[in-house]
Amino acid sequence: MRGERLEIETLVDRDELHRELTDQLSHYFGRELKIVKLDRRVSEYCSSFIIEELDVTLCDGTVLALIFKDLSRGALLQGSGSVKPWFFYDPMREIDTYRRILVLHNLGTATCFGAHVDRDIDRYWLFLERVPPVLLWQMGELHHWENVARWLAGMHHFLVRETEVIESAHIAHLIKYDREFYQRWIKRAVAFVSQGDKSAARKSAAAIAWLGSVYGRVVERLLTMPVTVIHGEFFASNVMINPTPRSPRVCPVDWEMAAVGPGLVDLAGLTSGGWPPDMKDAIAMAYYDGLPRDVTAKWDVPVFMADLDYCRLHQAVQWLGWSPSWSPPPEHKQDWLKEAICCAERLLL
């Protein structure tokens, strides 16, 4: 997602960045290296935090195209702090997702070249491979989206085992989609919708109040779904794709909301765009076909599609509960209350 253009003088001191990047790259490659040239610029794809694009030339002639993401509170873009729900802010979440989870699997996600963490001075720096910025939302052909859906199913399958590791090691950085998590969003949504424009508030308040009255059943269904490691915001604006015919590469970015939760939450995000219903179903079925046969043998298509609607309903409620003073970017903008009610009606709640 595009962010603000900032003056380079407002960012990290050049000498500090040079020293830390030298240390991280030397550790990554397993030998002492020197940076002979470093060019930097603010990325146009900043979201919540400052992101820089780095062009690095090493002493051995290696040239690297990197992303430097500063997850420190001081690097928060102006205005983001007033709308982002800070009860989920944890800079270690994205750092550890790259360093401790994604690095173990050959999924095509961005290579992590290192991270520098110093809690005493609130420093959380992440150095990643810079993937060519071809975003999925820019790809109009349905088959690209179906390929991403199949990839997503494979990712979820591979990362199921990580949930056991996370639980046994008591790694607390990933969000957990538990009862408290789901109930928090419906409470916020009810409160925020009721505070809306007075001319439309009565109708909207009645709709969200009804949804709140039946949401307990939604939560119970969500809690029965199998969980895996999920991206948490798997929207087309967060997915880069290299559409080569032989081996297309899918690379989701911005893992700030990485979680342990139902995989269909990510599929709900992927299918939330402006596709007509039959094409959304085609994308969903591409995901289903990408699952292992032993999974689909126990999960028939009608139940799968109903479960997806429950996750779409949760997604709509989460957007409604995001912030009372926030409007989503154009790629996420839609009538989320209408979406929630439509899902609830399809599910006969």
Residue pairs with C-beta under 8 A, 6 or more apart in sequence:
1 45
1 47
1 237
1 238
1 254
1 329
1 331
2 44
2 45
2 46
2 329
3 43
3 44
3 45
3 46
3 47
3 48
3 51
3 77
4 46
4 77
4 78
5 42
5 44
6 42
6 46
6 50
6 77
8 40
8 41
8 42
11 40
11 42
11 50
11 52
11 70
12 68
12 70
12 125
14 38
14 40
17 38
17 40
17 68
18 35
18 38
20 116
20 125
21 35
21 38
21 54
21 56
21 66
21 68
21 127
22 33
22 34
22 35
23 114
23 116
24 113
24 114
24 115
24 116
24 127
25 33
25 35
25 56
25 58
25 64
25 113
25 114
25 127
26 32
26 33
27 114
28 113
28 114
33 58
33 59
33 60
34 58
34 59
35 56
35 57
35 58
35 59
36 57
36 58
36 59
37 55
37 56
37 57
38 54
38 55
38 56
38 57
39 54
39 55
40 52
40 53
40 54
40 55
40 68
41 52
41 53
42 50
42 51
42 52
42 53
43 51
43 52
43 53
43 67
45 51
45 133
46 77
47 77
47 254
48 76
48 77
48 80
48 84
48 256
49 69
49 70
49 71
49 72
49 75
49 76
49 77
49 80
50 69
50 70
50 75
50 77
51 67
51 68
51 69
51 70
52 67
52 68
52 69
52 70
53 65
53 66
53 67
53 68
53 130
54 64
54 65
54 66
54 67
54 68
54 127
54 130
55 63
55 64
55 65
55 66
56 63
56 64
56 65
56 66
57 63
57 64
58 64
64 113
65 129
65 130
66 113
66 127
66 128
66 129
66 130
67 110
67 126
67 127
67 128
67 129
67 130
68 125
68 126
68 127
69 94
69 125
69 126
69 127
69 128
70 124
70 125
70 126
71 91
71 94
71 95
71 124
71 125
71 126
71 256
72 91
72 122
72 123
72 124
72 125
73 89
73 122
74 122
82 323
82 325
83 322
83 323
83 325
83 326
84 323
85 188
85 322
85 323
87 184
88 175
88 257
90 173
91 124
92 117
92 124
92 173
93 173
93 174
93 175
93 255
93 256
93 257
93 258
94 126
94 254
94 255
94 256
94 258
95 115
95 117
95 124
95 126
96 171
96 173
96 174
97 173
97 174
97 229
97 255
97 258
98 109
98 110
98 112
98 115
98 126
98 128
98 255
99 112
99 115
100 171
101 159
101 162
101 229
101 258
102 109
102 112
102 255
103 112
104 162
105 155
105 158
105 159
107 154
107 155
107 158
108 151
108 249
108 250
108 251
109 251
109 252
110 128
110 129
110 130
110 131
110 251
110 253
111 128
111 129
112 126
112 127
112 128
112 129
113 127
113 128
113 129
114 127
115 124
115 125
115 126
115 127
116 123
116 124
116 125
117 123
117 124
117 125
131 240
131 242
131 249
131 251
131 253
132 240
132 242
133 240
134 240
134 241
134 242
134 243
135 236
135 237
135 239
135 240
135 241
136 144
136 145
136 148
136 236
136 237
136 239
136 240
136 241
137 235
137 236
137 237
137 273
137 331
139 145
139 241
139 243
142 275
142 279
142 282
142 283
144 241
144 243
144 248
145 236
145 270
145 275
145 283
145 286
146 282
146 283
146 286
147 241
147 248
147 250
147 286
148 239
148 241
148 250
148 270
149 267
149 270
149 283
149 284
149 286
149 287
149 290
150 286
150 287
150 289
150 290
151 248
151 250
151 290
152 234
152 250
152 263
152 266
152 267
152 270
152 287
152 290
153 263
153 287
153 288
153 289
153 290
153 291
154 290
156 228
156 229
156 230
156 263
156 266
157 228
157 291
157 292
157 295
159 228
159 229
160 226
160 227
160 228
160 229
162 228
162 229
163 227
163 228
163 229
163 260
165 171
166 174
166 229
166 260
174 229
174 258
174 259
174 260
175 181
175 232
175 257
175 258
175 259
175 260
175 261
176 259
176 260
176 261
177 222
177 227
177 259
177 260
177 261
177 262
177 265
178 223
179 219
179 223
181 261
182 215
182 218
182 219
182 222
182 223
182 314
183 215
183 219
184 321
185 314
185 317
185 318
185 320
185 321
186 211
186 212
186 215
186 317
186 321
187 212
187 321
188 320
188 321
188 322
189 208
189 211
189 212
189 317
189 318
189 320
189 321
190 208
190 209
190 211
190 212
191 321
191 324
192 320
192 321
192 323
192 324
193 201
193 204
193 205
193 207
193 208
193 320
193 337
194 201
194 204
194 205
194 208
194 209
195 201
195 324
196 204
196 205
204 337
207 337
207 341
208 320
208 337
211 317
211 340
211 341
211 344
214 344
214 349
215 317
217 349
218 310
218 313
218 314
218 344
218 349
221 307
221 310
222 262
222 310
222 311
222 314
225 262
225 264
225 307
225 310
225 311
226 262
226 263
227 260
227 261
227 262
227 263
228 260
228 261
228 262
228 263
229 258
229 259
229 260
230 258
230 259
230 260
230 261
230 262
230 263
230 265
230 266
231 238
231 252
231 255
231 257
231 258
231 266
231 269
232 255
232 256
232 257
232 258
232 259
232 261
232 265
232 266
233 254
233 256
233 257
233 269
234 252
234 265
234 266
234 267
234 269
234 270
235 269
235 270
235 272
235 331
235 332
236 270
236 273
236 331
237 329
237 331
237 332
238 252
238 253
238 254
239 250
239 251
239 252
239 253
239 270
240 250
240 251
240 252
240 253
241 248
241 249
241 250
241 251
242 248
242 249
242 251
259 265
262 307
262 311
264 307
264 308
264 310
264 311
265 311
265 314
265 315
267 283
267 284
267 287
267 308
267 311
268 308
268 311
268 312
268 314
268 315
269 315
270 283
270 287
271 280
271 283
271 284
271 308
271 312
272 312
272 315
272 332
272 334
273 331
275 283
281 305
284 304
284 305
284 308
285 301
288 296
288 301
288 304
291 299
296 304
299 307
306 347
309 343
309 346
309 347
310 343
310 347
312 339
312 343
313 340
313 343
313 344
313 347
316 336
316 337
316 339
316 340
316 343
317 336
317 340
319 328
319 332
319 336
320 336
320 337
320 340
322 328
327 333
